[in-house]
């Protein structure tokens, strides 16, 4: 696995890369990092040149202050593409990464071929979004300064099973805990960014071919019919027995779906 740092308008961005062929960029969920895509990158590398960046403030990228927007994250991805000599790419977004993928496709249509949206967190209304975000944030323990604390398997399965892989392992949880520490007090920047993003409008504007992948047991799968109606040029796959972070415990199925869709 290759690693690198690219200087952008939002500081140095860390990325992982592997493989050969046409490029695909993987956009991670939060408050995590590109380390969650190692299995998927290994599964795709025989057919694709795979890049997985860490957002500003996440993983091993530089931290930024203030309130980054989804547009900021998308712009940084294009800056990364410029530095790596990637003119156009397919985009895979996971949960919050779906928002960045949609923004890339709409704001930079000449840079994007197709997009894959995995476990898109679809909110029917802004009020519903707030209702979901408040308890989601509350179940993360922090110290007196707001710095996140690591979690045990028992704790995460009790409080937040919906945001764990169906077959959670200690290896996954170790990576999850490291991602928390790397992000620190900035862990909610991307979540706050989606609260002010016009996701419904941007879904309606999508023109690129889109694959929607859902974990059967992921909490937002119940809203997939609403999402399908908005994303007109789309196909859909529901992975049986899947939940959160499908590439971790359904690696081969996700990789094959991506490769088949991309052609």
C-alpha positions in Angstrom: 0.0 0.0 0.0 1.4 3.4 -1.0 1.0 6.4 1.2 1.5 10.1 0.5 0.8 13.7 1.4 -0.4 16.4 -1.0 -0.4 20.1 -0.3 -3.8 21.6 -0.8 -5.7 24.8 0.0 -6.7 23.1 3.3 -3.3 21.9 4.3 -1.6 18.6 3.7 -3.9 15.8 2.7 -2.9 12.2 3.5 -3.9 9.4 1.1 -3.5 5.7 0.5 -3.1 4.3 -3.0 -2.7 0.9 -4.7 -3.3 -1.0 -7.9 -3.4 -0.2 -11.6 -5.9 0.7 -14.3 -8.6 3.4 -14.4 -8.7 5.5 -11.2 -11.4 5.2 -8.5 -11.4 7.4 -5.4 -12.9 6.1 -2.1 -14.4 8.6 0.3 -14.6 7.5 3.9 -17.3 7.8 6.6 -16.8 9.7 9.8 -15.4 10.1 12.4 -13.1 7.6 10.6 -10.4 7.6 7.9 -9.2 5.9 4.8 -7.9 3.1 6.9 -11.4 1.6 6.8 -10.9 0.9 3.1 -7.8 -1.3 3.2 -9.8 -4.5 2.4 -11.7 -2.9 -0.4 -8.5 -1.4 -1.9 -6.9 -4.8 -1.9 -9.9 -6.3 -3.6 -9.9 -3.7 -6.4 -6.3 -3.2 -7.1 -5.9 -5.9 -9.8 -8.4 -4.0 -12.0 -8.2 -0.4 -10.7 -5.9 2.3 -9.6 -7.4 3.1 -6.2 -6.9 6.3 -4.1 -8.4 6.8 -0.6 -7.8 10.3 0.9 -8.4 11.4 4.5 -10.6 14.5 4.7 -9.1 17.7 6.3 -9.0 17.1 10.1 -9.5 13.4 9.7 -7.0 10.5 9.7 -3.5 11.7 9.0 -4.4 14.9 7.1 -3.8 18.4 8.6 -6.4 19.7 11.0 -8.4 22.8 9.9 -10.3 25.2 12.1 -13.8 26.6 11.6 -16.6 25.0 9.7 -15.5 23.2 6.5 -18.3 22.6 4.0 -19.1 19.6 1.8 -18.0 21.9 -1.1 -14.6 22.3 0.7 -14.1 18.6 0.9 -15.0 18.1 -2.8 -12.7 20.9 -3.8 -9.8 19.3 -1.9 -10.5 16.0 -3.7 -10.1 17.8 -7.1 -6.8 19.3 -5.8 -5.6 15.9 -4.9 -6.6 14.6 -8.4 -4.6 17.5 -10.0 -1.5 16.7 -7.9 -1.7 13.0 -8.8 -2.3 13.6 -12.5 -5.9 12.2 -12.4 -8.1 14.0 -14.9 -11.3 11.9 -14.4 -12.2 9.2 -11.9 -15.0 7.1 -10.6 -16.0 8.0 -7.0 -17.1 5.6 -4.2 -18.6 7.4 -1.2 -19.5 5.6 2.1 -22.2 7.2 4.4 -21.0 10.8 4.8 -18.7 10.2 1.9 -21.8 9.9 -0.3 -22.4 13.7 0.2 -18.9 14.5 -1.0 -19.4 12.1 -4.0 -22.6 13.9 -5.0 -21.0 17.3 -4.6 -18.1 16.2 -6.8 -20.4 14.9 -9.5 -22.5 18.1 -9.6 -19.8 20.7 -9.1 -17.1 19.1 -11.2 -18.9 17.0 -13.8 -15.9 17.0 -16.1 -13.9 15.2 -13.4 -16.3 12.4 -12.6 -17.3 9.3 -14.6 -19.7 7.4 -12.3 -20.4 7.4 -8.6 -21.2 4.6 -6.1 -23.2 5.7 -3.0 -22.9 3.1 -0.2 -25.3 3.4 2.7 -26.5 6.9 1.8 -27.8 8.5 5.0 -31.0 9.8 3.6 -33.0 12.2 5.8 -36.6 13.0 4.7 -36.4 16.3 6.6 -33.9 18.6 8.4 -35.9 18.0 11.6 -35.4 14.2 11.2 -31.7 14.8 10.6 -31.4 16.7 13.9 -33.3 14.0 15.7 -30.8 11.4 14.4 -27.6 13.4 15.0 -28.2 14.4 18.6 -28.2 10.9 20.1 -25.5 9.8 17.6 -23.1 12.4 19.0 -24.1 11.8 22.6 -23.1 8.1 22.5 -19.4 9.0 22.0 -17.6 9.5 25.3 -15.3 12.5 25.6 -13.0 14.0 28.3 -13.5 17.4 29.9 -12.0 19.1 26.9 -14.2 17.4 24.3 -11.5 14.9 23.1 -13.0 11.5 22.2 -12.2 8.4 24.2 -11.7 5.0 22.9 -14.6 2.4 23.0 -14.8 -1.2 23.8 -16.6 -3.8 21.7 -19.3 -4.2 24.4 -19.9 -0.5 24.5 -20.2 0.1 20.8 -22.5 -2.8 20.3 -24.8 -1.7 23.1 -24.9 2.0 22.2 -24.4 2.2 18.4 -24.7 -1.3 16.8 -26.3 0.3 13.7 -22.9 2.0 12.9 -20.8 -1.2 13.2 -20.1 -3.9 10.6 -22.4 -6.9 11.0 -19.4 -9.0 11.9 -17.5 -6.6 14.0 -13.9 -7.6 14.9 -11.3 -6.3 17.2 -9.2 -5.4 14.2 -12.0 -3.1 12.9 -12.5 -1.6 16.4 -8.8 -0.9 16.8 -8.8 1.0 13.5 -12.0 2.8 14.6 -10.4 3.9 17.9 -7.2 5.1 16.2 -9.3 7.2 13.8 -11.1 8.8 16.8 -7.9 9.8 18.4 -6.4 11.1 15.1 -9.5 13.4 14.5 -9.8 14.5 18.2 -12.1 17.4 18.9 -12.7 18.0 15.2 -14.6 14.7 14.8 -17.9 16.3 14.1 -16.8 18.8 11.4 -18.0 16.7 8.5 -21.3 15.8 10.3 -22.0 19.5 10.9 -21.2 20.1 7.2 -24.0 17.9 6.0 -26.6 19.6 8.2 -26.3 22.7 6.0 -25.9 20.9 2.7 -28.8 20.9 0.2 -28.7 17.1 -0.2 -32.2 16.7 -1.6 -31.6 19.3 -4.3 -28.2 17.9 -5.2 -29.6 14.4 -5.5 -32.3 15.7 -7.9 -29.6 17.4 -10.0 -27.4 14.3 -10.4 -26.7 13.3 -14.0 -23.9 10.8 -13.8 -24.7 7.0 -13.7 -25.1 6.1 -10.0 -25.0 2.8 -8.1 -26.8 2.8 -4.7 -25.5 0.1 -2.4 -27.3 -0.6 0.9 -26.6 -2.8 3.8 -29.8 -4.7 4.6 -29.6 -3.8 8.3 -28.2 -0.2 8.0 -30.6 2.2 9.8 -31.2 4.5 6.7 -32.0 1.6 4.3 -35.7 2.2 5.3 -35.5 5.4 3.3 -34.0 3.9 0.1 -37.2 4.3 -1.9 -37.1 8.0 -1.3 -33.5 8.2 -2.4 -34.2 6.1 -5.5 -36.9 8.5 -6.7 -34.5 11.4 -6.5 -31.5 9.7 -8.1 -32.9 9.1 -11.6 -30.0 7.5 -13.4 -29.4 4.8 -10.8 -29.1 1.1 -10.1 -29.5 -0.5 -6.7 -28.1 -3.3 -4.7 -29.1 -4.4 -1.2 -26.5 -6.6 0.4 -28.1 -9.3 2.5 -26.7 -9.4 6.1 -24.9 -6.1 5.6 -25.0 -3.2 7.9 -22.4 -0.4 8.3 -19.0 -0.2 6.5 -19.9 -2.9 4.0 -16.4 -3.0 2.6 -15.1 -4.4 5.9 -17.1 -7.6 6.2 -18.7 -7.9 2.7 -15.5 -6.9 0.8 -15.8 -9.3 -2.2 -19.5 -8.6 -2.8 -18.9 -4.8 -2.7 -15.8 -5.0 -4.9 -17.6 -7.2 -7.5 -20.6 -4.8 -7.5 -18.3 -1.8 -8.1 -16.4 -3.5 -10.9 -19.5 -4.8 -12.6 -21.2 -1.3 -12.5 -18.1 0.5 -13.8 -17.6 -2.0 -16.6 
